[in-house]
Amino acid sequence: MYFEYLYLINYLSIFFCLGILLFSISFFFVYQKLNKEKSSSYECGFNTFSDARNKFEIRYYLIAILFIIFDFEILFLFPWIICILNLTFIGLIIMLNFLCLLIVGFIYEWYEGALEW
């Protein structure tokens, strides 16, 4: 009964192990020298120049909203992973249509300059 979730568990475990592997490789093989400036709360390289309560530009909010939208659309791929072996031809066409709409939306946002900093 729970055999269908094996693909999702396999998918998540592979990416979890890959994340741990990449983190451990970067931790052990990269030269790390602690520095007073790097340990400070402003590690971006800029000195503080005004109050922290300034308004942000709308581009930051737009990028955040686009990230959330595309993140939720990718989340809809998990049920497809679970039932991929039992999927009919029509289900495959519908899923490919969804992926094409996702790609067209991403290209449109890129073309309109919403992803530009």
N, C-alpha and C positions, 0 to 999 in steps of 0.2 A: 504494500500500500504506500509506503513512504519511499519507494524506489525512485519516484519521479523527482524527489528533492535531492537525490544523490548528485545530479548534475550541478545544481545550485551550490551545494556544499563543496563539491569539487572545484567549482569556479572560484568561490570565495576563499577556499583554503590555498589555492595556487597563488592568488594575488596577495593574500596575507603573508605567505611564506616568501614571496618575491619582495614584498615591502620590508620584511625583517632582514632578508638577505642584503638588499641594497643599503639599508641603514647600517647594518653591521660592517659591510665592506667600507662604507665611507667613514665610519667611526674608527676603524682600525688602521686604514691605509692613508688617511689624510693627516698631514702634519698640523697639529693644533697647538698654537701658542696663545695663551691667555694674555689679554691686553686690557688695560684700564678703560680705554675707549670702547673696545668691543664689549666689555661687560657692563657698560652704562646702559641706561634705559633708552637712549637715542642712538641706536647703532646704524642708522641709515646714512650717517656721514654729514648731516646738516646740523648746524647749531640751532637751538630754539630761537625763533625770531618773533613769536607772538603767543597769544593765549591759546590754550588747547581747545577752547570752545568755539573756534572759528567755524564758519560754514564750509562744507566741502563742495567741490564742484559737482554738477549733476552727472558728469561722466562716471564718477566712482559708483554712484547709485545705479546708473544704467548698466554698468558691467556686473554689479552684484545681482541685479534682477535678471539679466541674461544668463548668468551662471546658474541661478536657481531654476529658471525655466528649462534650460538644457539638461540640468541635473535631474529634474523630475522626468523629463522625456527619456533619459537613459534608464531611469528606474523602471520604466514600463517594459524594458527588455528582459527583466528577470522572469516574468511568467513565460515568456517565449523560450527562455533557456530550459525551463522545467519541462515543457511539453513539446520539445522540438522533434522527438521521435514519433509522436502521435499526431503531428501536424499534417493536415491535408494540403493539397495543392492550392486551394483557395486561401487557406490560412497562411501559407507561405507568400502568396501574392499580396495579401493584406499587410503582412509584416514588412515585406520589401517596400510597399507603398509608404508605410509609416517611416521607414528608414530614409527613403528618398525625400519625403517631406521634411524630415529632420535635417538632412544635408542641404536641401534648398533653403530652409530657414537660416541655417548657419551661414551659407554663402551670401544670402541677402543681407544679413547683419554685417558681415565682413565688407560687402560691397558698399553699404551705406555709411561705413566708417564708425559704426557703434563700438567696435573693438579697438579703435585707435586710442592711444593715450595722448 
